[in-house]
Amino acid sequence: MRTHSTTYLDGIQLHDQILIYIPRLNKFTFSINTGVINENVENDLPSSEGIQHSLIGKEYKQVGSWIHRRSEDNQLFSRWYMFDTVRNLTMADMYPFEHDLFKLVSQSFPLLKELRINNYQPQKNKQNSSIIITFHHRILVDVTDAHVDYAKQFIYDKNIHLPCLLDLCIKYESLAVATNNFTNSTKLHNCDKLKRLHIDLFVRPKTFHQYFP
């Protein structure tokens, strides 16, 4: 596909070069991944909102986009997705997943039931966002191979709400850190309906069942 002089693909190009030629198309599920290596990338860096609006302006809905820039080597990675039937998702990266990305996941994967996080990098923004993200369907969360920041984000309902969480996969070490060795008085509201806890071997502290009744 030709992208003219720009370094990324936006909704205008997608519409003008592809979608207008298939007018009888009823549904278009897609994932577009772009990697740009350019010393002048700062001069041509789109925003996630700009990419989304370029398609929403064409009357397309449920479009998500994510852009990550690696400043150390001037690489730009953009990803679009619109997966409204996906049930299982594994997210893996060597760069931290911030709160805004999980918001995008909840919007782009509305029927998601199982979410696995593989990321050992701590979050930079921690949980400072005032936006509450809700995953509405029955869901399994696996943070076994993840930094404790993600464990905290998914077991507490401060920023992420999981009303139907039934399965949790987590390391005992992460759980102990997140609960301050099971002495934290804050209740794990996301675990209220939990049926199965997948965890490595450990000696249960006396207060364990206060967190997982």
N, C-alpha and C positions, 0 to 999 in steps of 0.2 A: 504494500500500500504506500502511495506517495504521501508524504507529510509536508511537502513544500519546504519552506525555509525554517520551520519551527523545529524544536528539539523534542517535542512531546505530542501525543495524540490527544485531542480534546473532542468534545461532543459534536462540535461543528463539523470537523473532518469526518467523524464516524457517520454522521447523518448525510453529509453531502457526497461522500465517496462510496458509501455502502447502502445505507438504509433507504435512500430515495429510489434505489434500483429494485427494491423488493417490497413494493407497496402493499402486497397481500399478506405479508408476514404478520401473524397475530401475536407472537411472543418471541422475544430475543433474549436468551440467557447467555451471559458472556463474562469472560475474565480477560482483561487486557493488562499485560505486564510490560513495562517499559524500563529499560536501563539506559541511562545517558551518561557518558563520560565526556566532559567538556570543560575546558578551563574557564569559559565564559558563561557557565550555567547559571550564575547568579543573575545575569541580565535577562534570562528567559525562564524563570522559575515560576510555574503556575501554583496556585493554591488548590487544596482539595475542594473547597467551596466553589472555586471558579470552574473546575472541571465538572462538578455536579450540575451547576447552574447552566452550563453550556448544553447539557442534555435536557434538563428540566424545562429550559426555555423552548425546547422543541416538543414539549408535551410528553416527554418520557418520565416515568416515575420510578420510585424504588431503585435509585441509582446511588451506589456508594463509591467513594474513592479514597485512596490513602497515598500520601507522598512522604517519602523519607529521604533526606539529603545527608550524605556522608561528607561532611566538610573536609575531612582529612585528605580525601583523594578526589574531591569534586565529582562525586558520583551521585546521580539522581535516580531514585527508584520510585516509580508510580504504579499503582495497582488499582484497577477498577473491578468491581464485581456486583452482580445482581443475582444472587442465588436464593430464591424464595422457596425452594423445595429441599434444601440441604438439611439433613438431620444430624450429621456428625462432622465435627470440625477439629482439626489439630493445628495449632498455631506454634510455629517454631522460628526463632531468630536469634542472632547474636547481639541485637540491640533491644533495649527495653520496650515493652508494650505499655504505653501510657493510657490514661483513662479515656481520652477521646477516641482511641482506637477501639476500645471495647464498646463504646457507644455506637460506633459505626458497625461493629459486628452484630449488635443486637438489632439494628435497623435493617441490615442487609441479609441477615439469616433469621427471619421471623419465626421459623418452625424448628429452630435448633434444639436438639435434645441432649447431645453429648458434646462437651467442650474440653479439649486437652491443651494444656499450656506447657511448652517446652522452652523455657527461657530462664537462664540463671543470672541475668543482669538486673540489678535493682532498679526500680522505677525512680525517675528523677523528680516527678511531680507528686509522688506518693499518693495520698488520697485527699487532696485539697479541693477537688472540684465539688461544687454545690449541686451538680446535675446527678440525679438518681437514674441509674440504668436498670431496666427490668428485662429479664429473660422469662417469658411467660409460660413456657411449656416445661413438662417434666424433663429434668436435665441431670446428666452425670457430669461432674466437674473433676478433672484429674490435674492436680498440681504437684504430682510426685516429682517430676523433673523440672521444677520451677523455683525461683527465688521466693523467700518467705513473704515478700511484698504481695505476690499474687495470692498466696494462701490467705493473707489477711483481707485482701480485697473481696475474696469470694466467700469466706465464712462469716464475716460481719456484713451487716446490711447498711453500712454507712453510705456507700456509693453505688453498690450493686445489689439489687433485690432479686432473690431466687425463691419465689413462692412455692415451687414444686420440686425442689432439690431432694432427691431420694438416695443418690449415690455420691460419695465423696472419696477420692483417692488422694492420699496425702502422706508425707513422711512424718514420723513422730517428732523429729527434730523441728520441723516447720510448725507443727501444731503446738509444741511446747513453747516455742518462741512467740508465736502469735497470741498465746493465752498467758504469757509470762509464767510458764510452768504451772498452768492450771490454777492460777491465783487471781487472774483478772476477773473483776466482778461484772464486766460487760457481757451480756448474753449473746450467744451466737444465733441470732434470729434466723439466719439463712439455713440453719441446721435443725430447725424445729420439727420438720417432717422427715428427717433423715431416717432411712431404713437400713442402709449398709455403709459401713465405714471400712475402706480398704487401706490398711496401714501396716507398716513393718512391725516386727515383734517388739514388745515393750512391757514393762510392769506398770499396770494401771495405778495411777495415784488415787487417793481416796476421793478426790473431788471430780474424778473423770466423768461420772454419770450426771453431774450437775450441768455439764456441757453437752452430753449426748444421752439424754434420758431414754 
